[in-house]
Amino acid sequence: MEFFAYRDGNISNFIDNRTIDFRHDFKHTLQMHSSMVRRLSLERELEGHIGCVNTIAWNSKGTLLISGSDDTQINIWRHSDRKLLNSIETGHSSNIFCTKFVPETSDEIVVSGAGDAEVRVFNISCLSGGRAEEIQETAMTPYAHFQCHTRRVKKLAVEVGNPNVIWSASEDGTLRQHDLREGCSCPPAGSSNQECRSVLLDLRGAAKRSLAEPPKHLLQLKSCDINVTRPHLLLVGGSDAFARLYDRRMLPPMSSCRRKTSPPPCVNYFCPMHLSERGNSGLHLTHVTFSPNGEEILMSYSGEHVYLMDLNQDGRNARQYTCGDVVKHWSFSPALNGVELSPLVAVASERISSAKSYATVQSDKSRKLMEIAKICLEDEEQYCIGIEDREQYCYGIEACNEVLDGGCAIDSLMKHDCLCTRAALLLKRKWKNDAHMAVRDLNEARKINSSSFKELVYMSEALSQVSKYKEALDFAHAAQGLDSSNAEVAKMVESIRNELSAAEKNKKLNDVGSKSDPRAGGIISLSDILYRTEANSDASRDGPRSEREESDEEIELDFETSMSGDEGRDAEPNVLHGSLNLRVPKQTDSAREAGGSNRFCGSPSSSCQDDETIYQPEAVIDMKQRYAGHCNVGTDIKQASFLGQNGDYIASGSDDGRWFIWEKKTGRFIKMLLGDEAVVNCIQCHPFESVVATSGIDNTIKIWTPSASVPSMITGGSADSVSVGVEKAQVLMAMESNQQSLCQTREDILPRELFDRFRRHGFTEGTLHPFECAQS
């Protein structure tokens, strides 16, 4: 946080030395230097919408900003004086989720996508911007109108230098390519002659609940992006844990959506390893994007954190893993990399070989950081863990991050020590997924010394925290073998045995309960019912209505949920009551057999197979950095973005009305800003200047500039010692609260899913408006 210097140094020295240490990217670095980021503060609120602002985007020159809202209007703002130039009444019948300037059109062509499943293109050359007080709403007829999607359009993509083509990603599981040169609109959805051959990706059978499971569910697309440096690369993310990279040159010809096809082969899958084996239907991506140089991707998860990954275009990514690697990740093995050393021999050899390196290679910075980390680990209260302890754990973790990822010169012994220290700090802090991050560190440490007593104990504790008791017991036994007289280890072994016995007993009881009451599983986890219904909706929609009704199962349930928005202004303005009959398609034996044999695949090597063929999962790219502290649960349009032309900083909105900034390389927290009364969803950095635009539940757009008099960790902070202490406490309290919110289950936000399903079954849009911007 604030207790050691930033990697990019003092901005005054940086400016003074630019003529001596010439850099071609000087302006890029200066745009989002740490001094600039830490001085960001609110400059202006742009008023002009009357609903949640769900999307914002700059034009290529940074002279204009476009926004779309629940009010179905597109607003265009001039950057120089922050004035509203044009307000376009689009004609959409539902929330606008995405807007873009079409490149190479002198910013005269704009495109929008909305919850009414439509994509509309407007030529605004006929509009003349005037003073803000003279602006009137202008109803425009789109010159291109695409109605071929069947569900909400969540994201649009454009290609730099290409004014003719736009791409739209929808929750109907398709990504479509629209050529503006065709000059015609799509036929209405559901019409008999709907043969619009614009489907570039048909992913209606591409979703995977886990790495080992074959793709067979509907992948509702939430986000897409096109690589700026290599525009043939297309990235998509949706309703499962895996982002997918496609090469447009390798895709089959475009088709219509009348018949569901096998998912096309993708270049790479991306997913943090600890998320790849979860069978959680609620885990999904809300945003994916390429870095400014096109070499990295950023992924934001609902109910999870933000993750950075390498693109791996050369096919030699060290972070690539398979199902077998996932098993090894949790399992005990006496030796890693084929080498086994006893603890004493390993430590002695390391000390002999690195004695000189400590004196010559290790910098003062890395040694001081390690001292800070160890103090944070060792100086703790034994009986009371409060915010102060959490704060010191965060400081220690960030000190280790700086040593491992910040470019410090270290040898293998210090790396081993730092990995173990960070793992121990993560296990004590206990934020969501901290135990998984500790397992990663300890596996890396065991590659340096695979028989260290300390790592075995830490690994056993980490695996216990993630409920992998069998594997934890193996590591505890191994530690006990190295020190059989250690009472603490014996106590740990006994505790893990008890936890394992209790877990096995609960599993047996659950198995017996599910067999005796076949409906129990559906009643306990209604989200699973909805997920299953979602997966079968396309198939059931094709059959005759009489056949579907005979095989349906009806469940009646009551609901009560709080809503935010304008729709509830009666006696109980924030509570919506009701009941519904939920008709769930039963899956007959024949349907199960058909579903098992009709498996969709994601690579050429795994072509559609029958039941007798074993599915071979694809390799996946693992994370290289995690960014934690925010909360992403309430909305499906929350973004995580790179800041600056170099992309040296990462920003994300949050459900607590704040937005957070981290250093990309180390994951170090930089700043927290209050950007909304409820939720911050969108963050867009100016292409060239130190300016950031944000939007969310509020009707306004916030413009942030480095105009604060002093740098700080939070908006409006100061540099004196008392305020710095207060800032640190405020930051930690906000992060702790967000971590608790992230632990909500899918059932905690179930009403939002139910309302979303109402819309798909023909309920009037206005009666349950808005959804995406409202917290669940």
N, C-alpha and C positions, 0 to 999 in steps of 0.2 A: 504494500500500500504506500504509505508515505515515509517509511523509515529507511529507504535506500534510494540512491539516485536512479533516474530513468536512463534507459539505454541510449537514447538519442542525444543525451547531454543537455547543456545549457544553450538555449536558443541564441543568446547574444554571442557566445563563442562560435556557434555554428554560422551565424551571419558574418562575423568578422573574418572567419577563416575561409569563406567561400572562394576568394580569389587565389588563395594558396592551395587549398585542397579542393580543386575544381571537380564538381560532380555534374553529370548530365541531368540527373534527376533532382537537382537542387530545389526547384519549384515544387516538385512532387513531394519531397520530404518536408518542406516548409509548410505545405498546405495543411497537414495534420500532424505537426510536431506535438510532442507531449505538452509543451507550454501552451500551445493553442487549445488543445483538447481540454486541459485543466482549467482554462479560462472561459469555456463555453457557458453562455447564459442566454436567457430569453431576450430577444431583441424586439420581436413583433408577433402579434397574433393576427392572422389573416381571416377576416370575417366575410362570409358570402354564401355559405351553405346553411341549410336548416335541418341537417341530419348528420349522422356519423360519417366522417370522411374516411373511406375505406381504402383509398389508393391515391398516391401522389407520385409524380415523375418529372424529372427535369428534361428539357430538350438538350440536344447534343452540345450546343454552345453555352448552356447555362443561363440564357437570357430569359427563359420562360419556365413556368412551373404549371403543370396540369394536375387537376384533382377531380376525383369522382366520389359520389356520396350516396347515402340512402335516399336523398331527395331526388334521385335519378338525374341530377344535373352534372354537367362537366363545366368546371371553371378553369379559366386560363389567367394566370397572374404574371405580371411583369416583375422581373427580379430587381431591376435597378431601383425602383421606388416602391416596391411591394404593393402595387395597385392591381385591382381586378380589371382585366381587359375585356373578357367575354364570359358570359354565362349562357350555356347552351342547354335548352330543354331537349333531352335526347329522345324521349318517347319510350324509353324502357319502362316496363311495368313493375320492376323490382330493383332492389339494391344494386348499384354499380360497384363491382369488385375490382375492376382493372381498367386503366386508361393508359394510352401511350401516344406520343408523337410518332408518326411514321417518318423514318429518316429520309433525307435527300428530297424532301418535298417543301423546303422553305418553311417548315412548321405549319403548313396550311392543311395538312391531312392529319386528323386525329381518329383514334379508334377506341371503342369501349366494349367491355363485356360485363354481363350482369346476371343476376339471379333468375331472370326470365329465360335463360339459356340462349340468349341472342348476342350476336356480335354486330355492332353498328359502326360504320365508317362515315365520317363527316368531312366535307370540304369547307373550311372556315375562311377561305380567301375573301368571301363576300362580306365578312364582318369587319367592322372598323372599331378598334378599341378607343374609348374615350376616357374621361375622368371617372373615377370609381362611383361618384354619386350619380352619374348619368347612365350607368349600366342598367339595362333591362334584360329580363329573361327572353331569350330568343329561341323559339321553337324551330327546329331544323329537320328537314327530311334527309335521312341518310342517303348518300349516293351508292352505297353498297350495304346490304342488309342480309346477314347470314343467320338462318334459323335452323340449321341442321343439327345442332346439339339438342339433347333431350333433357339435360339437367344443367345446373348452375355453371356458368363460365367463371372460373376462379382466377385465371391468369392469362395474360397475353405476352407474346414475345415478338420482337422485331429484329431484323438483321441490319447491322451497320452497313450503309452503302447500298441497301436494297429497298427501294421505295415501292416494290410491287407485291410483296408477299408478307403476310402476317400469320402468326400461329396462335391458336387458342386451346387452352387446356380446360377440361370440364370434368365435373363429377360423374358424368355418364361413362367415364373410362376411356374416352378417346381424346387424342390430340389431333386437331385438324389444321390443315394448311390451306389458306385462302389466298387466291391470286386475284389481286385487284384489277388486273388487266382483262379479266373475263367479263367485267361489266354487267354481271347479272346477279340476282339474289337467289338464295336457296328457297326451295319450296317449303311451306309451313311444316313443322314437325308433325308426324303422324299421317301426312297425306299419302294417298295411294301411289303417287309417282315420285316418292322421295328417293331419288337415285343420285344424290349429291356425292360425287366421288372425291371427297376432301379428307378422308381419314388417313392420316400419315401414320399414327400409332393406334392400334386397337388393343387396349390393355384391360378389356372387360373380363379377362380370365387370367390376369397376371399377378394379382396380389398373393403374397406369401405370409402366413402367420409366423413362420420361423424359417431359418435357413434350411433345415432338413426337409421341410414340407414342400411339395411341388406347387407351383403357381396354379391356382384354380379359382380364386375369388375375384370379385370386381375390384379393380384398383381405381378408386375415386381420385382423380388428379386434383391436387391442390396448388401446384406450382410448377413452373417450367422456366428455363433460361437457355439462351444461345451464347456460346463462347465468342467473345469479341475478337480474339486473335485467330481462332479456328472455327469459323461460323458453321462448318459442317457438323460440329459437335452439339448435341442437344441433351439437356439434363432435365429430368422430370422427377417429381416426388408426389406422393399421395397417401392413401389410407393404409399403408403398411410401413415397416421400419426401413425399407430399402429404397435409396435413391438410385436411379438408373441412368446410365450414360449411353446415348445412341449416336451412331454415325449416320447422318442422313444419306450419305452416298451408298450405304449398304442396305438400306431399307427396301422392302418390296414396293411395287407401284401402289399409289393411293387407291383406295376402294371406298365403297359405300358402307353403311353400318347395318345393312339388312341381315347379314349373317356374321355371327361372331367368329373370329379367326384366332389362330394360335398367336400368342405374343411374339413379336419379331425378336431376333437375337440382339442383345445389347452388348456394348463394348465392356462395360464394367458395372458391377453392383457396389454400392457404398453403404456401410452400416457399422457402427461401433460394435465390437465383438460381444460385449455384454448385453446388447439389445437383440442380437441375431437369433437367440434361441428361445425367446419369450413367446408364449402363445397368447399374448394379450391383444385382443381385437381393437382395443382403444388406442394403442400406440400408433401414431402416424406423424407424417411430416406436414408442417404448415408452410415451409418456405425452403427453397433450394436456390443457390446462386453461384456463379463462377466468380473468382477473384478478378481484379482489374487486368492482371497479366495472363489470365486464363489457365494458370497452373494449379490452382487449388479450388476446392468447392466448400461451401458453407451450408450446413444443414441445421434447421431449427425444428425441434420435435414438440408436439403437444404433450404436456405432462412430463417433459424431459428438459434437457439442457441443449445448448448449441454446440455443434462439433465441427472441427476443421479437418479436411482430408486432402491428400495429394491426388492429383488427377491420374497419375500412373499411365501416361501415354506410351512410355517406352516398354511397358510390360514387365518391368523389373522392380516392382514396388515391394520393399521389405515388409510393409504392413499388410500384405495380402494374406488371407487366411481361408481355410476350408473347414468343413465339419470336424475333421480329425484334429485340426488345430484347436478348435473350441474345446474338445474333450481334454486335450493335453493342457489347456490353459488352467483347468481346475484340478487336474490329477497330480498326485505325488509321483515323482520319479527320482531314484537315488542320484542320478547324474543327468545333467543337461549337456547337450552338444557332444555326448559321447565321452565326457571327461568327468571323473569323480575325484575329489580331493577331500581329505579330512580337514576339519576346521583349522587345526593348528598348522598343518602343512600349507594350506591355502593362504592363511593370513601371513605366515612367515615368508612364503615366496613373494607375496604381494609387497610386503614391507621391504624385502631386500631389493626387488627390482625397481621399486618406486621411491627409494630413499632419496635419490638425487632429484627425482622429479618434483618432490614436495618443496625442495629448496629452490629449484630453478624454474619450474613450469607454473606452479600454483601462484596465482595472483593474490594480492592482499584482499581484493574484493571477494573472491570465492571463499577464502578462509574466514573472513568476517561474516559472510552470509551463512556459512555452516555453523559458526558459533551462535548466531542469532537463532537459527533453526533448532539447534540442540537446547538452547536455553528455553525456547518456547515449548519444547517437548518435555523437558525435565522439571521446570518450575511450574507445577500445577497443584491445585488444591485436591486433596485426596477424597474429601467428603462432600464437596459442594462444587458443582460445575455450573458457572454462570456465564453471563455475556463476556466477562473479562477473559475467561478461559477460551471461549470460542474465538475471541478476537486474537489471542496469542497464537492459537492454532492456525488461523488464517495467515497471520504474519509469517509463521514458520513455513507454511506450505508455499507461500509466494517467494520466500527466500530460497527454498529448494528449487522452485521453478526457475529462478534466475540463474542458479548454478547449472542446472541441467539443460535449460533451453535458451539461456540468455547469451550464449557465446563465451562463457568463461572457459579458460584453459584448465582442464582437470584430467587427472589420470584415472585408471580403472579403480584404484582403491577409494579415492574420494567419490567417484561416481557410485560405487557400491554403497558407501556410507550414506550418501545423499539420498539414494533411492529408498534405503531402509528407513531413514529418518522421515522422509515424506510419507511413506506408507504408514508409519506409526502415527503421524499427525493426522492423516486422513481417517484412520480408525478411531481416533479420539474425537474428531470434529463431528463425524456421523451425519453429514449432509447426504442427500439422495445420491446414490451411486459412488459415494466416497470409498466404500468397501471394494467395489469393482475396480476403482482406480488404484487402490492399494494392491490388489492382486496383480495388476499389470506391472506395477513397480517391483513387486517382490519377485515375479517371474524373471524380470530383466536383471534384478540383482543376483538371482540364483544362476544366471548364465556366467556371472563373474566368479561366484563362489557358491556351488550347489549344495554344500553341506554345512552351512552356517546355522548354529543353534537359534540365533535371534530371528532369522528369516523364517525358519520353520514355525516358531511360535507365532509370529505375526501372521503368517499365511493361515494357520489354523484359526486364529481369531477372525481374520477377514472372511474366510469361507463360512464360519459360523454365522457371521452377520448377514450373509446372503442365503442362509438356510441350506447350505450344501454340507450337511453334517457328516455324511460318509467320508467325503474328501477331507473335511476338517479333522476327522479322527485319524486318518492316515498321517497327516502332517504332525498331529499331536503325538502319535506313537513314535514317529521318527525323532521328534525333539526329545521325547522321553528316553529313547535309546542312546542319545548323546549325553544326557545328564539324568540318570535314573534316580538320583537322590533329590532332585529339585521338587519341592513340595508344591510349588505353584503350577508346574506342568502336570503333576499327578492330579491336582484339583481340576485343571482344565480338561484332562482326559475324561474324568468322571462326569463333569458337567456336559461335555459334548455327547457322551453316551446316553445320558438322560434325555437330552434334547432329541437325539436320533430316535430313541425308543418312543418318545411322545409323538414325534412326527409320523413314524410308521403306524402307530396306533390310530392317529387321526385319519391317516390315509385309508386304513382298512374300514373305519367307520363311515367315511365318505363314500367309499366304493359300495358298501352294503346299502347305504341310504339311496344311492343313485339307482341301484338294481331294484330295490323294493318299490321305489316311486319314480317311474320313468319321467314324470313331469317335474320332479324336484329340481333338476338341473336348470330347466328353463325358468322356473320361478325364482330361483336364487340369483341367477345372472341374466337379467332381461336384456342386457347389451349383447349377450351371445345370441339370444333369439333374434334381435334386430340384425345382427351381423349375418346370421344364417339366412334371414329373409332377404337381406340385401344381395347376398351372393346368388340367391335363387330367383330374384325378381325378374331378371331378363328372360330366363327360361320360362317362368310361369306366365309372363306377359304374352308370350307367343301362342299359348294354348287356348282352347275355347273356355269361356267363362264358366260354363257348367262343370267342366272337368276340374277346374281350379277350386271351385267351391266345394266339391265333394271331398277333396283331399285336404281342405284347410282345417286348422284347429283354431278355435276362437278363445281368446283369453280376455276377461274383463278386468280392468284395473283403474283405480282412482289415482289422480295426481294432484299435487299442489306444488307450485314453483313460483319463485319470485322472478319478475321480469323488469327490465329497465327499458324505458322508451315512452312514447306518447300514447301507447294503446291502452294503458290502464289508468284511467282517471276517475274511477267510480269510488264506491265506498271503501274498497281495499285496493289502493292504487298500485301496490307492488306485489300483489299475490294473484295468481291465476289458478282457479280451481276447475276441475272437470273430471270426466270419466270417459273412457273409450273402450270399444271392443276391438282388440288387436287381433287380426286374422293372420295366423302364421302358417305358411304352407308346410304340410307334413311331407316328409321324405320317405317314400315307400322303398321297399327292398329293391325293386327294379330301378328306381331312381338312383339309389346308392350305387348299384352296380354300374349304371350308366355313367354316373359322376366319377366313379373310380377309374373307368376305362378311358374317359375323355379328359385327359389331363393336358393342360396347356403348359408349355415349356418356354424357357427364356434363353436358350442357347442352341446352336446347331447340334451339339453333341447329345442334347436331351430332347430329342424330337418326341412328339406325342406318343405315349407308350401305353401298353395294356397293363392289366393288374399284375402279370407275371414278371414284368420288368421293373427292376429297382431304380428308383429315381436317383440321379447323380446331381447333387446340388452344385451350383457354380461357386467359383472363388469370389471372395468379397474383399473390398478394401476397408481396412480398419482406420479408426480415428488417429490423428496425431496431436490434437489439442482439444480441450474441453473448456467451455466458458459457463460459469455457474454464478447464480446470485439473483437472477430474475425469475419470473413465474409465467409460464405459457400453458394455461389450461382453458381459459374461458372463451377464446376465439380461434377460428381456423384461418385467419389471414395475417397472423403475427409474423413479422419479418425479422430476419437477422441480416445485417448488411456490413460490407466493408466500408471503412471511412478513408477517404483520400485516394489519390491516383496510384499510390503504392499499396494501398490496402493494408497499412500497418496496424490499424485498429479495427476492432469488431464492436458493433453496437446491436442491441436488441431491445424491443419494447417489452413491456411487462404488464401483468394483470393488476398491479398495484398502482397504476397511473404513472410509473416512473419509466425511464429508459436508462440502460446501463452501457458503459463503454469499458472494453478490456484491451490490453495489448495483445496483438495477434500471436506473436511468437511464444510468449511465456504464459499467456492466460491471466496475466496480472490485472486485477481490477484497477481502473483509472478514475472513473467518475460516475456519479449517479445524479440524474436530473429529473425533476418533477415536471412531467409533460402533459398530464391530462387529469381530469377529475376522476376518471375510472380506469381506462385501459389505453396504453399506447400500442398501436398496431404497426404503423408504417414509419420507416426511417430511411431518408434518402439524402445522401451527401451531394453537395454541389460538385459538378464535374471538375472545377478548377479552384474554387475559392474555399476558404475556411468557413463554410456555411452548411448547416444541416437543417433540413425540414422534417418535421414529425407530424403525425396525425393519429387520431383514434376515435374514442367514443364522442368526444366533444365535437361541436360543429365548426371548430376553428382549426387552422393549420398554424403550427408554431415554427418560427424561424429562429435558429440559434446561431450566434456568432461569438467569437472569442473576445467579448467586450467587458468581461469582469475585470475589476481593478487588480485583483490578486488571484493566483491559481488556488483551486480548492478541490476537494473530493466530492462535494455536493453543490447543487445550485445555490448561489448566494453565500457560500462559505467565506471565511477569511483566513489569513495566514498566521494569526497569533496562536500561541501554544494552547490556550484554554479552548478556543474554538476548534482547533484541530482535534483535540480529545473528544469534544462533543460530536464532531463530524464522524469520527471513527465509530463511536457508539451508535449513531443514527444509521450509518451504513450497515453495520452488523445486525442491528435489530431488523432492518428492512429485509436483508438477505435471509435471516433466520425465519422470518414470517413467510417469505416466498418459498423456502424449502419445505415448510409445513404444508403450504398450499399445493406444492407439486406432488405430495403423497396422496392426494385424492384419487380414488379409484374411478373406473369408468361409470360405476353405478351412481357416484356422487354427481355426475353431470348428465345423468340419463334423460331428464326432461328435455334438454336441448335436442337430443337425438330424436325423441318422440315428436317434437314439434317440427323438426326437419322432415320427418317422414310424412307428417300431415300435409305439408306443402307439396310433396311429390304425388300425393293421392288426390290432388284437385282442390284443396282448400284455398279459399281466396287469399291472395298474397297479403292484402292489407290487414287481415284479421290477426295475423301473428307477425307483425312487422315492428321492429327489425329483429333478425336473429344473429347474424354474424357479429354485429358490434356489441351485442348484449352479453354481459357475463352470465354464466349459468348459475 
